[in-house]
Amino acid sequence: MPSPPSVDGSESPLSFDEADAMSLLMSDIAEQLRQSKLSGAKTSQMLKLLAQVSSHVAKLTDENRRLSMKLIKVMEESKSLVSPSEAVPAGGVQPPDDGVVPARNKNVILLGPRLGEDERGSPITEQSYKDVLTRMNRRLDSNEDPIKIRGVWRTKFGVAYDLQNRAQSARLRSLAEEEGLFFKMGSKLNPEVSIRLPDGSTEGATIDSVGETLRRYNADIIGEDGSGLKVRRVAGKNVYVELSPVAYRNMTRQGGGLFFTNSFLRCRDYVYIRQCFNCGEVHNSRIPYCEPGGSPKCTGCGRDGHLLRNCPNRDIPRSERSCLVCGIQGHSCLSKECPKLAALIAAKEKLVDRGGASLPRMSQ
């Protein structure tokens, strides 16, 4: 009988037949020791050691058998999810190592289940992922004209398909629509910029009022209908604006800023990572995304029992602040010094399509 496969893919150190043969060999050695002319104490000591070795070999063999059966079960379950439709052909493009879809790739489609308002922002379950994959595989297998897929991989919210060209992407999108799935082109993530309002303009400033003023004075940049601009957040003087790739490119060509009444406001690139007000983690602040259990954590000092807006430790030195994202002391979870947050920003940066233009980068 050949050796069963081990968990890491290498040959098993001991097959079942080899283990049986070793057990017989040890029994023979034990019998020879009993018949030898060694002293009784020496023979007893060697027999005791031999019994320990035999017991250890038996345990290893049993563990190897259990792991082999578990591996076979996992392989069978995985095989049921794989169809010719999702296999990556020889020479095809494999999924990126970090699971991030490059913005330059115009032929990647992200598919997932349609979620309710209270479900958005949370990763889908393993069962939901399998359901999306199974439904799309069924559609692809029954399609008379095969769709050429270069790669398939899992994402936080569903499945990413890398197609050969735009025509193939359009066909897969139609199948997803027929299945009632949520879909999004992998390259469509609009850039955001930050601007600072001039003195005297912050009183009563809201998302609607600032957006209306920006659209009125920048029609040549964002389009007459104003669809190329959307104000995302207003925080005092700081305003965060989402632009379409075309509007962003037009803005960089006209001085790198936006007009606001009688002022020209310089824009800086901004990549937004949503962080929870209650605990600092990277998720939505609302239930069910965050349930602090009555003990909020401050995103400023990192201590329990209060929020940033009423933090009593605003003046403590940086060395005494604790990060709620990476757990390292010496910076807050809102700081660009957090390595985990910096990695998330860099990953999201790959998704942004700025139309080939660029501006000076603003730190989070």
N, C-alpha and C positions, 0 to 999 in steps of 0.2 A: 504493500500500500504506500503510495507517495506521501510525502510530508504535506500537511494542510497548510494553506497560506497563512502567514502571520499578519498582524494588524498593520504593520508598517510596509507590507508588500514584499518583504524579503522571505526567504525560505525559513520554515519553522525549524528551531534548533533541535527538535526531537519529534520524530513521527510516532504514531501509535504502535506500530510494529517494533520500532527500535526500542521503545520504552518497555514492551513486553520482553524483548530479548535481554535487555539490561536487567530486568527483574529476575529472570531465570539465572543470569550470570551471577548476580549477587547471592542468590540462594545457593548456588554451587560453591561460591567462595566461602560462605558461612559454614557449609558442611565440611569443607576441607579444613577450615580453622578448628572445628570441633575434633577432627581426627588428627590434628597436628600434635607435635611434641612440645608445643609452647606451654608455659605455666598457665595454671587456671586463671590467675588474675589478668595476665596479658591477653589470653583468649577472650575473656569476658569483656575486657575493654575494647578490643577490636570488633567483637560482635556488636557491642553497643553502638560504636561509631558507624558500622555497616548498616545497622537498623535505621539510624538517623538519616544516612544518605538515601536508603531505599524509600523512606517516608517522604523525603524532600523531592525525589524524582517522581514519586506518585502524585504529589501535589502539583508539581509543574506540569505533568502530563494532563491532569484533570483540568487545570487552568487553561492550558493550550487548547484542549478540546472545546471548552466553553467559549473561548475567544473566537475560535474558528467558526463555530455555529453562529455566533453573533455577527461575525463578518459576513457570512453567507446570507443571513437574513437581511442585513443592511444593503448588500449588493442586489438582492432580489427586489427589495422595495425601491431602490434607486432605478433599477432597470425598468420598472413599470412606468416611471415618469419620463423616460427617454424615448423619443420616436425619431425616425429619420428626418422629420421636419426641423428638429432643433439641433441636430448634430452639426458641429462645425466641420466643413469640408477641409481636405488637405490644402494647406496654403492659406486658409481663411484667417481672419483677424480674431484673435482671442480676446476675451474681456479684459479691460484694464485691471492692473493689480489692485488699485485702491477702489474699484467699483464705481469710479466717477466717469461719466460720459463726457468726453471732450467737446467743447462748444463748437469746434470746427467741423465735427462730424454731423453732416446734415441728414444722414440716413439712419439715425438711431431713433427708435420709438419706445417710449416708456408706457407700459400697460399695467393696469391694476384694477381692483374692484372699486365700484363707485361707493364712496363712504358718505355717511350722514354728517350733518354739521358737527355733532358731538364726537365724531370718530376721527375727524381730520387732524393730522399732525402726529398721529401715533403710527408706529410700524405695523404692517399687517402681520397676521399670524401665519404660522407654518401651513395650516390647513387652507387659508385663503390663497397663499402663494401656490400651493399644489392645485387648487381649483382653477386659478387663472391659467396655469401651465397646461392642465389637462384640457380645458375648453379650447384653448388656442391650438393645441396639438391636434385635436379632433377636427377643427376647422381646416388646418393646414393639410392634414392627410386626405381630407375629402375634396380638396381643391384640385380640379382637373389640370390647371396650368400651375405647376409648382412655383412657389415663391422661394427665391434663393436667399438663404439666411447665412450671414457670415459668422455670427456669434450670438449666443443667448446667455444671460446671466441674471442673477437675482439682485434686486435693489431693495432699499428700505421699504418702499411702498408697492412693489410688484415685480415685474419682469422687464428687462431691457432687451430689445431685439435690434441687432445691427444688420441692416439690409444692404444689398449690393448697390442700389441706386434709388433715385427719388420715385421712380415708377413702382418699384417693389415696395417702398415705404408707403405709398398711397394705397396700394392693394391691401397691405397688412392692416392699415388704419381702417379701411372699409370693413374688413373681417371683424376687427375689434368693435366697431360701431354696431355691427349686426349682433354681436354677442352681448352688447350692453355694458362693455367695459370702459373704464376711464382710460384715456390715452393722452399723451403729450409728446411733442417732438423733443428729442433730447437736447437740441441746440437752442431751444427758445427759452432763454433766461435773460431778461432785460437787465441792462446795467443800472446801477443806482449811483447818484452823486449827492454830495452834501454842499449846502450853501449856508451863509450866515446873513441873516436879515440886517439891514442897516439900522442904526439907532433910531428909536422912535417908531419902529414898525412892528414891534412885538406885542404891543397891547391889543388884546382882542384877536390876535392872530390864530386862525384855525386852519385845518387842512383844506376846507372848502374856500375860505377867503384867500389864502396864499395861493392855492391852485388857480383860482379865477384870475388873480393878478398876473401870475406867471404866463398863463395861456393868452391873456390879452396883449402882453408886450413881447411875446416870442412866437408869434404865429408863423414867421418865416423860418423858424427853426423846427418847430414841432408839428407844423401843418395847420391849415385854417380851421380844421374841426377840433383841434386840441387833443387828438387821440394819442399823440406821441409823448405826452407828459402826464404823470400821476404823482401827486404828493402823498408820500407814505406816512411820514411822521413830522410833527412840529414839536420841538423841545426847546422852548425859550427862543433864542436867536438861531439855533440850529434847525435847519429844515432838510429833510431827506427826500429826494425826488427820484422817481423811476422814469427813465427815458426809453423810448424804442431805440433799437440799433441805428436806425436812420437819423432820428433826432439827435442822438448822441454824436454821431459823426458830423452832422451839421453844426452842432454846438462847438465842437473842437475846431472846426474850420472858421468859425466866426469869433475867435478870441478866447475860447475855452470858458465861457460863462453864460449866464442868463440875465436878462434885463428885468428889473423890478422897480416900477414907477420911474424915478429919476436916477436909479443906481444900476451899475453893472456888477453883478455878483459872481465872483470866481467860483468855479465848480471843482470839487475834488472827488476822485473815485472813492466809493464806499461799498464795502461788502458787509451785508447785515446778517448776523447770526442771532436767531431768536433765543433769548435767555429768560428763564423764569424769574419773576420778581420775588417768589416765595423761597426758593432754594438755590438759585443761581445756575441750576443745570440747564442744558441746552434742550428745552422743550417749552411748550405753551404754558402760561401761568394758570390757565383755568383747569378746573376739575373736568374730566378725569385725568388730564395729563399730569397734574401735580396735586398731591394730597399731603400737605405738610404735617397733618395730624395735630394742629394747634400749636406747633412750635416752628415758626418761620426762621429762616436763616438770612443774615444780612449779606448782601452782595458786595458791600464795601469793606467791612472788617472781617467777615467770615464767621462771626459768632452767632450763637443761637438766641432766640427770644425776641428779636426785633427785626424790622425791615430797614432798608437803606434810607428811606425818607425820614425816619426818626432815630437814626444811628447816633448813639452817644459817644462813639469812638472815632469821630471824623478826624481828629487831630493826632491819632496815634501814628508812630513812624511806620514806614512801609515794611520794615523787617518784622513787625508784629501782626501784619495782616495775613490771613489764610485764604487760599483760593478754594472755592467750592467746586470747581470743575476738575482740576488736576490734583488737588490735595497738597500742593507745595506751599510752604510758608514763604512770605517775602513779596507777595503781590496779591491783588484782588482778582476775583473771577471775571471782572470787566476789563482787565488790563491786557494790552497787547503782549505783555511778557509771559502770559500763560501759554505754555507749549501746546497744550491740547486745543485751546481755542485758536491759536495760530494755525494749527494743522487743519482745523475745520474751515477756517477762512480760506486757506490755500486750496482746499478741495473744492469749495464753492466757487472760487475764482475761476476754476477750469470750466465751469458751466456758463460763465457770463459771455455773451456775444456783444462786443462793443463795435462791431463793424470795421475792425482793423484800426481804430483810433485809440488814443490813450491820453490820460491826464495824470498829474502828480497824485500818488496814492495817499489816501487818508487812513490813518490807523483807527482801529475800532475804539 
